[in-house]
Amino acid sequence: MKRLAILIFLLANMNCTVSRAQIALPFGLPREPTLSERIQGCDHLVLVKWMLSTEASLFSKATSTFRIIDVAKSDGGRWKRGDEFKCPHYFEGDKEMLYTMMYEQQQWARPGESDDVFWKYLKKVPTPETEKQRKAERLVWFLDYLENSAEVIAVDAYSEFSAADWETLKSIKERLPVTKLREWTFSDKTSKSRSGLYAIMLALVGDKQDADQFKAIILKIDVHQGPLAEFDCAYLLLSGEIGLQFLTEHRIKPLTLKTEDGSDRPMPFGATYTAFKAVDFMWTNHPDVIPRDQLKQSMYIFWENPRTADLAIAALTKWQDWSVQDRMMQMYEQKGFEIPAVKRAIVKYFMECSMSGSEQTGEQAAYVATATNHLKTLEENDPEIVNQVREQFQRR
């Protein structure tokens, strides 16, 4: 309970914004700002004991006095062990307890309960790195703290890995603990928010048996409540083209799902969406595992599904697949696809293609010219949608 209080304190008091652009693992895995990010953004981080507090009165403000027991960080060496300081707020503490306090934005944040285990971790946690080799070695340091018995430390180690870029994670695959990753990935005791990360890590070092276990989970999506996106991706990484064929037949093509009692129900959108994300991830990161022509064929199936058409068109735009322009024009007025999100995605597709380069030659130049003509046609027939998308482009 005490360590949970530590985590709540840190989340509430450490001011740090996590940029999604920094999260480069397959699906932007959910994470909290790491402790190293929080520490980097503060001026002072100290371990203290509470001394006394005075309530506010008509003539004075509330104050609380603390004595510093240890210092993890103090810019300019301002604070040392044994120093005392006052905060302009009332805090009812326990003189037998240790507290962590942080100074940022020119004020002390409220204290949070601490202990020796957590404080030692705070003092040792390595600062963020930008150099390739140092980033890799730093990430290895956190391996020993995954699924630590102290929940706040386990959460932080997880956050470090989910914040890592894909290339850095791949560079340390020889040092990943495969046996532990299997246990954490498939155990019901593991937090669902973390088992997805372990599935991705296991995919870097796993084998056919692991692929078969992911496959079995994919077949039970009507009862499985875990991180399907990461499990789909791990399965494709381990099984390659055969895995894509299986995923296409069981998760991409079907519009309905046969449940354990034999009845049919609509395929859950989440199951379709996670398969879509896995295909997109493989295109971006692993064309060496599954040829891109095959990935395109699976993406075209998403494209022909009204529930995922806008997502697929955005992916084809990102992939710069300009070979399907005629079908895009047909879809613009096709029944079932006339929703604004799909229309905007199609307009954006043609805009991106038309602006893909005036120096293109041969087939690419023909694509640009065709897209430009299609865009003119759409602007004549549906100027409102085209103008909406153009305004979005101008704000980029």
N, C-alpha and C positions, 0 to 999 in steps of 0.2 A: 504493500500500500504506500509505503514511504517513497519507493522509487517511482510509482505512478504519479505521486505528488510532484516529484522532481521534474518529470516530463511535462506535466501540465504547467508548471511554473515557467519552464524554458519556452514552451510554445506561446505562452501568454506574454512574456516579457522581452523576448529577444526579437528585435525588429529586423527581419530579413525577408526579402522577396526572392522567390525561386523562379527563374525564367524558364518557361517551357522549352525555349530554344536550346537550353543547356542539357535537357534530358534526351539522350540519344538512343536509349534502349528501345526495343521495338514499338511499344505503344505508349510511351510517356508514362511509365509506371508511377502510380501514386506515391508520393513521399512527402515527408516534412523537410523543411530546411535542415541541413546537417548541423551538428554542433560546431564543426570547424567553420562553417559559414557564419554562424551566429557569433562565434568568438572573434572572427576576423572583423566583424562589423562593430564591435564594442571598443570602448576605451580601457575599461578595467573589469577584471573578473576575479573575485576574491571569495575565500571561504571565511565565514565569520561566526562569531557567537553574539547572541543578543545580550545586551547589558541592561538597558532600562528604556522605558517609554513614558512620555508625558502627554496627557490628553490636552486637546485645545481648550482654551479659555477665552474669556472676553478680551484678555490683554495679550495673549500669546498663541502661536500656532502649535499644533501637535508636533512632537519630535520623537525620534527613536535613535538610540545610540548603540553602535556595534563595535566590536573589537575584531581586528583581522587576525585570523589564525594562519592563513596561508594565502599566497598570491599566485594565480595562474597567468595573469596578464595585467600589466599596468603601464600604460604609455608614459614614457619619460621617467619611469621609476617613481611615480608619484606616491604609491602606497607600498608599505612594507609590513612584515609581520609585527604585531603588537600595536600598530597604529589604531586609533579610534576615530570614528566619524559619526556625524549626526545626519539623519534623513528627515525631511519635512513632512513626515506622515506618522501616524500612530500604528504600531505593530505590537501585537500581544504575543511575545515569543516564549520559548522555553530555554532556560539557561543551560540545560543539559544537552540541547540539540545543536547540530551544526547546520548552517545555512549557506546557500550559494547566492551571491549578489553580483549584479552586473551594472556597470555605469555606461549609459549611452544616451545620446541626444541631451547631454548636459544635465543628466539627473540619474539618481540611483533607482533602479527598478525594485519592486517589492521582493523581499527574500523568499527563497524556496528551500524546503527541507533538503538536506544532502546527507551523504554518508561517505566513509573512506573509500569504498569501492568506486562510486561514481566520481568522486573528486580526483582519484588517481587516473581514471580514464580521461577526464577533462584535461588534466595536465599533460597527458601523453599524446592526445589525439593530434596527428600531423596536420599541418596547415595545407590548404589547397595548393596544387602545383599546376603548371601549364606545360612544362617540358615533358615530352612523350615518355621517356624512360622513368622519370621521377613519378609521373602520374601512375604508371603501372606498379612500381614498387610501393607507392603509397596505398594503392588499392589492396595489394597483398596484405598489408598490415591489418586491414579490417577483417580478413578472413577468420581470424581466431575469435572474433566477437560476434559473428553471425549466430543467432539463436542463443545468445548469452542468457544466463539465468536472471540477470538484471534486465528487465524489460526495456528500460530507457536506453540501455547500451545496445540491446538487440535491434531496437528500432533505428538507432543512429547508424549502426553498421549496415542495415538494410538500405537506409537512405543514401549512404555513400555509394553502394553498388547500383541502385536505381538511378543515381545521378551520373554515373559513369557513362562515357561514350562507348559505343559498340566496339570500336577498334581497340580501345584499352582493355575491355573485358576479354576480347579474343586473345590479346597478347599474353594474358596470364593463365590461359586454359590449362597448361601443364601443371599448374599449382593448385587447381581447384580440387576440393575434397569430394571425389565422386561418390563414395559410400554415404557420406553425410548428406550430400545433395539429393540422393535417391530417397533417403529417409525423410528429409524435410519436404520434398516435393509431394510425395504420395501419402504422407501421414495426415490423419484427420486432426492431429494435435497442433499442426502448424497453422499459423494465422493465414487465412485465405489471401490476405493482402500481400503476404510475403512468399507464399508457395509459387506464385506466378514467376517471380524473379528466379527462384531456385530451378524452376522448370527450364527457363531460358539458359541458365548456367549449366544445367545438366545436359542440355542439347549439345553443348560444346565438347562434352567428354563422354557422353553416354553411348549405348550400343543398341542392337536390335531389340533386346528385351525391354529396354526403356521405351523404344518406339512403339512396341506392341502394347505397353501399358497406357501410353498416351492415346493410342488408337481405341482401346477399350473404353476409356473415359469419353472420347468423342462420340462413341456409339450410345452413351448413356446421358446425353445432354438433357433429356427430359427430367432427370433426377439430380444431375450434377450441378452444384451451385458454385463451383470454384472458378478460378481465373481462366476461362476458356480461351481468351485471346492468346495468352502466353503458351497455353498447352497446345493450341493449334500450331503456333509458330514452332515450338519445340518439336512437334511431330514432323512438320515439313523439313526442318533442318536435319533430322535424323533419318528420314525415309525418302527424301528427294522426290523424284518424278512419280514413283509408285504412291507415295503419300499424297501428292497433289491429285492423282486420279481418284483415290479413296475419298479425299475431302470434297472433291467435286461431285461425286456420286451421292454422298451422304449429307453434305451440308450446304453446298453451293446450288446445285440443281433443284433439290426438293423444295416444294412450297408448303408441304405438310410433313408432320413428324408422327411416326407410329410410336405410341407410348407403351409402357410395360403391360398394360391391360389389353393391348391390341387395337385400341381405338386411334383414330387420326385426329390431330389438331394442327392448327397453323404452326409452321416453323417459327420458333421464337425469333424476333428480330435480332436480339442479342447474339444468338448463335450464328445467324447469317453475317452480322456485322463483324464478329470476331474472325470468321473465316476470311472475310474481305480484307481485314487489317493484316492477316497473316500473309495473304497473297501479295499485298502491296509491300510488306516488309521484305519478302523474298526477292521481289523485283529490285528493290533499292539496294539491298545488302548482299544477296547471294545468288546472282545469276550463274555462279559456278556450280550451284547445287541443283537448280531447276532452270532449264533454258527459258529465256524470256518469251519465246514464241508460245510455249505452253502456258506460261503465266498469263499472257494476253488472252488466250482462249478461255481461261477461267474468268478473267475480268470481263470478257464480253457477256458471259452469263449473268454476272451481277448487273451489267449495263441493261440487259433486257428485262430485268425485274424492276417494276415500278417503285418498289420499296427502297431499292439501292441504286437506282439509275443515276441520281445526282452525284452520289459518292463515286460511282464507277467513272462517270464522265470527268470528274475532278482528277481521278487517278490517271486516266488516259491523257488528260491535258498535261499533268506533271510528267508522264512518261513520254510525251511528245509523239504519241501515235496519231499521226495526221492522215492515216490511210483510210479512215472510216467516215469521211466527211459526208458522203451522200446519205448514209444511214442516219447520221446526226440530223440532217435536214428533214428526213422522213419522220423521225421521232418527235420533232418540234411540234407537229400538229397531230400526232398519233393519239388516239383515245387511250386513256390510262396514264399518259405521260405529260398531260397538259398542265401539271402543277407548276407554279412559279419557280420553285427551286430547280426543277429539271430544265426549264426554259433558260434560266439565268446561267446554269452550268454549261448549256450548249452555246450560248452567246459568248461566254468566257472562253470556251474551247476555240471558237473561231477567232476571237480577238488575239488570244495567245499565239495561235498559228500564224495569223496575218502579220504579227509583230516579231516573228521568230528570226527575222534577218533578211535585209534587202540584198545581201551578197550571196544568197543561196543560189545554187545552180542545179540543173537537171531535175530529178524527181522532187527534191525539196523545194525548188523554186516553183514548180507546178502546184505543190500543196499550198504554198503561200498565196499564189494567185487565186486558186480555187476558194480558199478561206476568205479572202478579201471580197470576192464576188458573193459568196454566201452571206457574209456579214451585211453587205449592202441590201440584199434581198430581205433579210430579217429586219433591218432598220426601216425599210419601206413598209413592211407588213405589221411590225410590232415595235414602234419607236419607243414606247414606254419602258419595256424590258431592256432594250438595248441601252437606253440612256441610264437606267439604273446601274447596269454593269459598268458602263463607261465612267460613271461617277466613282464607283468603287476603285477602278483602275487609277483614276486621278488622285485618290487619297492614299495610294500605296506609297 
